[in-house]
Amino acid sequence: MKRLLSMTAACLVACMGTQALAADNALVTKANEYFKQVPTSIPEIKGNNITPERIELGKDLFFDPRLSASHLISCNTCHNVGMGGDDNLETSIGHGWAKGPRNAPTAFNAVFNIAQFWDGRAEDLKAQAKGPVQAGVEMNNTPERVVTTLKSMPGYVDQFKKAFPKDADPVTFDNMAIAIEAFEATLTTPHSPFDKFLGGDSKALTPQEQVGLDLFIEKGCVTCHAGVNVGGEGYYPFGVMEKPGADILPANDKGRFEVTKTADDSYVFRAAPLRNIELTGPYFHTGKVWDLKQAVAIMGTSQLGEALNEKEIDDITAFLKTLTGEQPQITYPILPKSTAATPLPIDMQ
């Protein structure tokens, strides 16, 4: 009898284990209906032949503060590759210590977004790279001055020739942007626990993280946050069910309306990509929310019309932290030397 009971217990344990495995595999299958793994290879970009020479040039330009009028601000200032691809500030500090109007999006995995900036005003990373260089509250420079600066340094002239060998005059503002785009295409973060889960490793997520993933799907978060970047693929109103407070959704920033001038686009923003979200606080376009759990709670009420309970918030937050992938390992470059012909910095005051 004891042996029979022992065998029965063993069978029950085995059956429960089989059922748990089946449940895990079912969630893997469900997740793959909505999400994709971050590729381990450099993605192709239409109109940009990404070569090692362009990547290397783009890397130098990304870190070079001389693209700014003050010689103090580089792309990396606001999109710090050591801090999740942004600056971890409410809004970035630019020329003359001016505060920008919106929170800086991460540069990591930005290549997978439908467009760039919170309002999608830049169709790709090339267009995005040109914006901050010319913005008065950011780098406060001009295309002409940038080209003069780059042409004054033989090191850059040689790099541009190698990166754009078919161009008679390779040192141009457009080519600067193309090179930066090529470098940014390498700033991807594969091999997160969630990527491993999508690849079939059902044990890559803990039970709590799997509960959070299932809630993320079933509650409807996935409506706006899906695809490779778990977001960044479409535009949605902020406050579908209930508008958040004026500090989080200020009346003077109507989002995509400023681009399209269409009334339906008032307070519409590109859905934030959630890859590496635990590294990129504070959150939302205003950067007013510093706690990830609070951000989850706000999205529940404003977008889903549901007051998530504490356990649900904890579980979803646990899942979101599985989106942190391998961070790009970047060696800070030794930049080309300035010469007597290099324009001097403009006073920040």
Buried (B, 14 or more C-beta within 10 A) or exposed (E): EEEEEEEEEEEEEEEEEEEEEEEBEEBBEBBBEBBBBBBEEBBEBEEBEBBEBBBBBBBBBBBBBBBBBBBBBBBBBBBBBEBBBBBBBBBBBBBBEBEBBBBBBBBBBBBBBBBBBBBBBBEBBBBBBBBBBBBEBBBBBEBEBBBBBBBBBEBBBEBBEBBBEEEEEBBBBBBBBBBBBBBBBBBBBBEBBBBBBBEEEBEBBEEBBBBBBBBBBEBBBBBBBBBBBBBBBBBBBBBBEEBBEEEBBBEEBBBBBEBBEEEEBEBBBBBBBBBBBBBBBBBBBBBBBEEBBBBBBBBBBBBBEBEBEEEBBBBBBBBBBBBBBEBBEBEEEEBBEBEEEBBEEBEBE
